[in-house]
């Protein structure tokens, strides 16, 4: 490999690593004992957006999701009314720490799915991915919406 090719290769790796470590409104990063994962997200941070959620969508990219952001920690419950995609729901406290994971929510089911008390963020991803990655209680999430209480803040390195 020539020096130019090697430099180009190393620059590409460094750029990819920097891109993963940078916080962005359009991505969430999760990490735990299992490793790290990144999802491209839409943010639902007002009552109308949270009410609509992922309703009436026929599919979602594997690396995508929706992050629900509440103004303060509270008791939350979700349902799957008009939601056509099976989902994993990840409930997080104000520090961005996972408190509960509900796997494989059934499309169109109107049964309440409780997230628990003191929940401020909920991440919805395609069903089965939480188990595949190992996302469970204690996993931490990084996103600019999580303020000064963040366990893994945007200013933190990896």
MOLIN-V581577 format. One record per residue. N is the residue number from 1. PHI is phi in whole degrees, -180 to 180 (none if undefined). Layout:
N_PHI, N_PHI
This chain:
1_none, 2_-74, 3_-61, 4_-65, 5_-65, 6_-64, 7_-61, 8_-62, 9_-62, 10_-65, 11_-65, 12_-62, 13_-64, 14_-63, 15_-64, 16_-64, 17_-66, 18_-64, 19_-64, 20_-68, 21_-81, 22_-80, 23_-74, 24_-152, 25_-62, 26_-96, 27_-139, 28_-121, 29_-116, 30_-124, 31_-148, 32_-163, 33_-59, 34_-82, 35_128, 36_-133, 37_-145, 38_-131, 39_-127, 40_-79, 41_-129, 42_-96, 43_-104, 44_-110, 45_-123, 46_-135, 47_-55, 48_-65, 49_-66, 50_-66, 51_-66, 52_-75, 53_49, 54_-101, 55_-59, 56_66, 57_-95, 58_-87, 59_-160, 60_-149, 61_-56, 62_-57, 63_-93, 64_-112, 65_-173, 66_-131, 67_-106, 68_-93, 69_-120, 70_-105, 71_-66, 72_-153, 73_-63, 74_-162, 75_-79, 76_-129, 77_-145, 78_-119, 79_-143, 80_-113, 81_-54, 82_59, 83_-101, 84_-95, 85_-104, 86_-65, 87_-130, 88_-103, 89_-113, 90_-115, 91_-101, 92_-126, 93_-86, 94_-69, 95_-93, 96_84, 97_-96, 98_-66, 99_-104, 100_-159, 101_-125, 102_-107, 103_-96, 104_56, 105_-62, 106_-84, 107_-53, 108_70, 109_-74, 110_-98, 111_-70, 112_-65, 113_-113, 114_-73, 115_-96, 116_110, 117_-88, 118_58, 119_-99, 120_-119, 121_-137, 122_-135, 123_-109, 124_-107, 125_-133, 126_-59, 127_-56, 128_97, 129_-75, 130_-60, 131_-68, 132_-59, 133_-82, 134_96, 135_-67, 136_-152, 137_-53, 138_98, 139_-60, 140_-116, 141_-119, 142_-120, 143_-162, 144_-58, 145_-68, 146_-85, 147_-81, 148_-65, 149_-82, 150_-59, 151_-69, 152_-124, 153_-84, 154_-66, 155_-84, 156_-77, 157_-77, 158_13
